[in-house]
Amino acid sequence: MLLSVPGAAAAADPARPRIELKLRPRVCTLSEEETACTTTVHAQWRSSRNESLCLLIVDQPHIRRCWENHAQGVYSVEVSFSDDLVVELRDAERDNVLASQAIAVIRQALQLRHKRRPPWSIFN
Amino acid sequence: MNLTFRTVMSLLTMAAAVSPLPAVAQSACTAPSQDCVVVGDLSVSLSFGAGTRTNPVRGRSDIPLFVIPQVSYYGKRFFLESLEPGVTLYESDANTFNLIATPGYDRVFFSRSDLQNVIVSNFSDNVSGNPPPPLVDQSFPVGRRHTTYLAGPEWLFRYRDLIGQLNALYEVTGRHQGYEVRAAVSAPLIQSKQSLVISGGWTWKSAATVDYYYGVNNLYKPDAAFNPFIKLSYALPLSERWTLTAFVHYEYLDDAIVDSPIVSDREVITAFAGFNFKLL
């Protein structure tokens, strides 16, 4: 499974309490015909103290949701993406990453077989 | 040699001569190609062009080829390659073991309605122009040859550029209960955007098989036959759907067949050149 970026805090300040970030769905599977996932992403975060932070999605600058002095928050947004979708919580003032999670994009691999070519047949 | 055969041979020779690219080794299936198909995909195509298959049966005309339909489907186990269904028992990059069913090819010389003659547009039972010469002073009926299917195991092996295949077949449609063993080895002479493949091999037919097609009651009872053949196949993709295609197939018939009073030629030449259009 390609669940990439580790969850939990990525804060530079070691004394800072851990911020938990959960995403749904965890993966998006593309069939052979599909080129992108279009789905509603549900994000939920929780901290042991009040935080001022923003949730944003890498490479989707139009998506940004901020909280002022909250210990938890939820956010849902419909997103279309073709590569792994990285969601980050960033400090509202310093802009450093407090936590991040990713939704992995899995493409169904083509299964291939050798083709028969019987030379006796007129069809080959 | 007729005009079509010469044309096809010229095309194949020119293709081999002008190509600066050497043959490359075949490898495991890593991407869809002419030799690697996507499991679950149905492929349907039509080849339009001109060709002929000579008919060794006395008094029967050669078989013109104008349109050749091709259907191909490969599931995880089951497959259909035009008129040949089968089940794969084992497959690796080097070896494949199948159980296949395949039509008896000799019927095409006797019946316009044979499924392998869907390509035929103007097939007559008599030689146009001069009538067949009389056979001694004896006449005899040439009975109807039914469609037959043979079934049995097939082994395919791939070694470097070579692809080998061996079929051991038994007639299962209750017409003659004969056997056939078919063997062939194919190698690419050119394998770049265009491909030129040479194949050589043989077909062994049991006496019962040969008798069903070429035997004559109370007059000729043949032995088993061993027919070697060689084939050249050329393909040049022109677009996603169109491919320039040509082949020539030469088969040398065994004495057991040629000695039959209903056979007048020792060779069967099948040649075709045209364009293949991929429908699906």
Interface residues (C-beta under 8 A of the other chain):
Chain A: L110 Q111 L112 R113 H114 K115 R116 R117 P118 P119 W120 S121 I122 F123 N124
Chain B: C29 T30 A31 P32 Q34 D35 C36 V37 V38 V39 G40 R53 L65 I68 P69 Q70 S72 Y74 K76 F79 E81 S82 L83 E84 G86 T88 E91 T96 N98 T102 Y105 Q116 I119 L156 R158 I163 Q165 N167 R182 A184 S186 V197 S199 G201 T203 F229 K231 S233 H249 T270 F272
